[in-house]
Amino acid sequence: MRTLEYQAIEQDDGIRLELILKRRLGLSARQIRQLKFLSDGITVNGNRERIVYSVRSGDRIRVTFSEQNRNVQELSFLEKPLHILYEDEDLLVVDKKAGEVCHPAHGHYQDTLANQAAAYLAGRGAEKAPVRCIGRLDKDTSGTLLFAKNRLAAERLARQKEEGVFRKEYLALVNGLFSSSERSGEICLPIAPLPGSLMKMQVAANGKRALTRYEVLCSDRHCSLVLCRIETGRTHQIRVHMAAIGHPLLGDPLYGNDTYVSSTRTALHAWRLYLKQPVTGEELMMESFRENMFS
């Protein structure tokens, strides 16, 4: 459960409650429609009020987002330590290791980071509620992984993704050296599933728009360390795009071609995460950097 509170000021006098909820608390029309049917969803001075109520200076407005009766999978608990990079009332950011699965799926229903996060939050006395993974990472990809602790945070983060406020930066170790004219650039190639394959994607004219910006940080003999910023979130986007320009990621079993250097896993690391705190609006940056990150 998450609550927001606001005390009306003189400038709010006579304004409809619905407009205050939008302007002062940043609620969407959809959220207001959901809240007004809950007994304690929208209250003024402790009393339930309709959204046509005329606000007066000094009114104490409170909205409560319930997590109950949501058609969301409940997770079993996995008691295993998390490497936490950041936590507040709405967010939990963990440092994911390569080989860990983000969320329950075929073959992994009780051994994921989401199961660990559910157990961790329950141990902290949190209300039993769905754990929402925002921007999942492939099993072999390591680095920053974000969970929303409540529905309000999840919805606002989804809006940030649509508006480009929620951003990720990745480090990728790729095959080959880049010419001086290719050391930075954009890859704008549409991506679609490969027919006949359950997992593999491909560059295809009828695919969804996908844009990756990259910058070569350094090179060593036959491979290069590349910083990738994705403007869209397509499945395997960095892996497909880098392979498409002739520089597949080291260790990539689907798109790779490790001619010179081998790797024990796909050499991709979610280095930095940028977002705004979904309630306060504070700009946040989380970073995961470790030695031997691609081993």
HUBEL-V89677 format. One record per residue. RES is the residue in one letter. SS is DSSP state (@ for helix, = for strand, . for the rest). PHI is phi in degrees with one decimal (999 if undefined). PSI is psi in degrees with one decimal (* if undefined). Layout:
RES:SS:PHI:PSI, RES:SS:PHI:PSI
//
This chain:
M:.:999:138.2, R:=:-132.4:133.5, T:=:-118.2:148.1, L:=:-124.0:141.5, E:=:-130.8:148.7, Y:=:-151.2:136.4, Q:=:-106.1:121.6, A:.:-62.9:142.8, I:.:-107.7:177.2, E:@:-57.5:-37.6, Q:@:-67.4:-14.5, D:@:-87.6:-8.5, D:.:-53.8:125.5, G:.:83.7:-2.8, I:.:-84.6:142.4, R:=:-62.4:142.7, L:@:-55.6:-38.8, E:@:-57.4:-41.9, L:@:-70.5:-35.4, I:@:-63.7:-41.7, L:@:-61.6:-36.3, K:@:-76.6:-47.7, R:@:-77.1:-42.7, R:.:-91.7:-33.0, L:.:-107.6:-4.8, G:.:69.3:28.4, L:.:-83.9:146.7, S:.:-86.2:164.2, A:@:-60.3:-37.6, R:@:-63.9:-44.6, Q:@:-63.6:-39.8, I:@:-64.6:-40.2, R:@:-60.5:-40.2, Q:@:-68.9:-42.9, L:@:-67.8:-35.7, K:.:-69.4:-12.9, F:.:-95.5:-1.8, L:.:-94.2:141.9, S:.:-60.4:-36.0, D:.:-116.7:22.1, G:.:-66.4:-46.6, I:=:-132.9:117.9, T:=:-130.8:152.3, V:=:-126.8:121.6, N:.:54.4:35.8, G:.:85.0:-2.4, N:=:-112.5:142.3, R:=:-67.7:133.0, E:.:-132.3:151.4, R:.:-78.2:157.9, I:.:-74.0:-6.5, V:.:-88.4:-2.1, Y:.:-55.2:139.5, S:=:-90.6:114.0, V:.:-71.3:143.2, R:.:-119.2:149.5, S:.:-54.9:133.0, G:.:95.8:-14.1, D:.:-58.1:137.5, R:=:-100.5:108.7, I:=:-99.3:133.0, R:=:-136.6:132.5, V:=:-122.7:141.1, T:=:-125.7:121.0, F:=:-94.4:113.4, S:.:-86.6:145.8, E:.:-100.4:4.9, Q:.:-82.5:157.5, N:.:55.4:36.6, R:.:-99.7:137.8, N:.:-81.9:65.5, V:.:-129.6:141.0, Q:.:-62.8:132.9, E:.:-87.9:141.0, L:.:-103.2:141.8, S:.:-75.6:158.2, F:.:-91.4:139.3, L:.:-123.3:109.6, E:.:-79.5:92.7, K:.:-149.9:136.1, P:.:-61.0:143.9, L:.:-107.2:145.4, H:.:-92.1:100.0, I:=:-90.9:126.5, L:=:-93.7:-30.8, Y:=:-162.0:146.4, E:=:-154.4:139.5, D:.:-146.1:-164.6, E:.:-64.9:-22.8, D:.:-114.7:-21.4, L:=:-127.2:149.5, L:=:-138.7:118.2, V:=:-114.3:125.5, V:=:-119.7:159.7, D:=:-97.9:107.7, K:=:-83.4:135.5, K:.:-87.9:152.1, A:.:-61.8:138.7, G:.:97.9:-14.7, E:.:-86.4:143.5, V:.:-96.1:137.8, C:.:-73.0:-49.1, H:.:-141.4:147.8, P:.:-52.5:133.3, A:=:-156.2:-174.9, H:.:-52.7:122.3, G:.:86.3:-10.2, H:=:-140.0:88.2, Y:.:-109.7:-17.6, Q:.:-133.7:3.6, D:.:-123.4:33.6, T:.:-105.8:170.2, L:@:-65.1:-31.5, A:@:-63.5:-39.2, N:@:-64.2:-38.8, Q:@:-65.9:-42.5, A:@:-64.6:-39.4, A:@:-61.6:-42.6, A:@:-67.0:-40.7, Y:@:-62.4:-47.0, L:@:-67.4:-37.2, A:@:-63.7:-37.7, G:@:-67.6:-21.4, R:.:-90.8:6.6, G:.:84.9:14.3, A:.:-71.8:149.5, E:.:-60.7:139.3, K:.:-64.9:114.3, A:.:-151.3:160.8, P:.:-61.6:143.8, V:.:-99.0:122.7, R:=:-107.5:117.1, C:=:-86.1:123.5, I:=:-105.4:110.5, G:.:76.1:71.6, R:.:-65.3:156.5, L:.:-114.5:148.0, D:.:-60.1:158.4, K:.:-54.7:-43.2, D:.:-80.3:-13.6, T:.:-82.3:135.0, S:=:-106.0:173.0, G:=:114.8:-158.4, T:=:-67.7:130.5, L:=:-135.7:129.1, L:=:-107.5:134.4, F:=:-118.0:138.3, A:=:-93.8:132.8, K:.:-83.6:-14.9, N:.:-149.2:167.9, R:@:-64.8:-39.3, L:@:-59.5:-48.1, A:@:-62.2:-42.0, A:@:-62.5:-42.6, E:@:-67.7:-39.9, R:@:-72.2:-32.6, L:@:-69.3:-35.7, A:@:-61.7:-38.6, R:@:-66.7:-38.6, Q:@:-62.7:-37.4, K:@:-64.3:-42.1, E:@:-63.7:-35.0, E:@:-90.5:-2.2, G:.:79.9:11.8, V:.:-78.6:-40.3, F:.:-80.3:114.0, R:=:-134.3:152.0, K:=:-127.0:147.9, E:=:-122.8:133.7, Y:=:-117.0:151.3, L:=:-108.6:130.2, A:=:-129.9:136.2, L:=:-101.0:117.7, V:=:-121.2:158.8, N:=:-73.8:142.7, G:.:91.7:164.5, L:.:-106.4:152.2, F:.:-104.3:142.8, S:.:-70.4:164.4, S:@:-59.5:-31.3, S:@:-82.2:-9.1, E:@:-110.9:8.9, R:.:-73.9:-7.6, S:=:-153.2:154.3, G:=:170.4:-172.2, E:=:-122.1:142.1, I:=:-117.5:109.5, C:=:-118.3:86.0, L:.:-130.9:129.0, P:.:-67.3:146.9, I:=:-123.0:138.3, A:=:-144.4:159.5, P:=:-61.9:146.9, L:.:-83.5:119.4, P:.:-55.0:134.7, G:.:88.0:-5.7, S:.:-114.1:140.0, L:.:-79.7:-22.8, M:.:-123.6:-34.1, K:.:-76.6:142.0, M:=:-110.2:169.7, Q:=:-151.6:160.0, V:=:-77.3:125.1, A:.:-147.8:141.7, A:.:-59.9:-30.6, N:.:-93.6:12.2, G:.:-82.3:-178.0, K:=:-85.2:146.0, R:.:-57.0:136.7, A:.:-144.8:130.8, L:=:-130.9:124.5, T:=:-123.8:128.5, R:=:-103.4:136.5, Y:=:-134.5:157.7, E:=:-147.1:126.6, V:=:-77.5:122.8, L:=:-89.6:-40.8, C:=:-164.7:163.8, S:=:-135.8:153.1, D:=:-146.4:103.9, R:.:60.3:-87.6, H:.:-119.0:9.6, C:=:-140.7:164.9, S:=:-137.0:144.9, L:=:-96.3:123.3, V:=:-123.0:135.6, L:=:-92.8:125.1, C:=:-118.6:133.0, R:=:-118.2:121.3, I:=:-99.4:130.0, E:.:-93.5:-13.7, T:.:-132.6:163.3, G:.:-118.8:59.1, R:.:-80.4:152.5, T:.:-57.6:128.1, H:.:58.4:27.9, Q:@:-56.4:-52.1, I:@:-63.5:-41.9, R:@:-62.1:-44.9, V:@:-67.8:-45.9, H:@:-65.9:-44.3, M:@:-67.1:-36.3, A:@:-65.8:-35.2, A:@:-66.0:-27.6, I:.:-99.0:13.7, G:.:88.8:15.3, H:.:-132.5:67.5, P:.:-64.8:153.9, L:=:-68.1:144.0, L:.:-62.8:141.9, G:.:74.0:8.1, D:.:-81.9:113.4, P:.:-73.0:-19.0, L:.:-95.7:-40.6, Y:.:-121.0:-0.8, G:.:-87.1:167.4, N:.:-155.2:78.2, D:.:-74.7:76.0, T:.:-65.6:-39.6, Y:.:-110.8:-39.8, V:.:-127.4:134.9, S:.:-100.4:157.7, S:.:-144.1:149.4, T:.:-77.0:-14.0, R:.:-158.1:170.1, T:.:-59.8:124.3, A:.:-83.9:73.4, L:=:-136.5:130.9, H:=:-134.1:124.8, A:=:-77.5:95.3, W:=:-76.7:-55.5, R:=:-129.1:149.5, L:=:-129.8:126.6, Y:=:-116.9:135.2, L:=:-164.9:173.6, K:=:-107.4:138.4, Q:.:-55.7:124.4, P:.:-64.0:-15.8, V:.:-107.5:-48.1, T:.:-85.3:-23.0, G:.:82.9:2.2, E:.:-62.9:135.7, E:=:-76.3:129.8, L:=:-124.1:148.0, M:=:-138.0:125.2, M:=:-114.7:144.8, E:=:-135.3:139.0, S:.:-123.0:113.6, F:.:-139.5:127.6, R:.:-143.6:158.0, E:.:-70.0:149.5, N:.:53.6:43.3, M:.:-67.8:-18.8, F:.:-102.2:7.1, S:.:-83.5:*
//
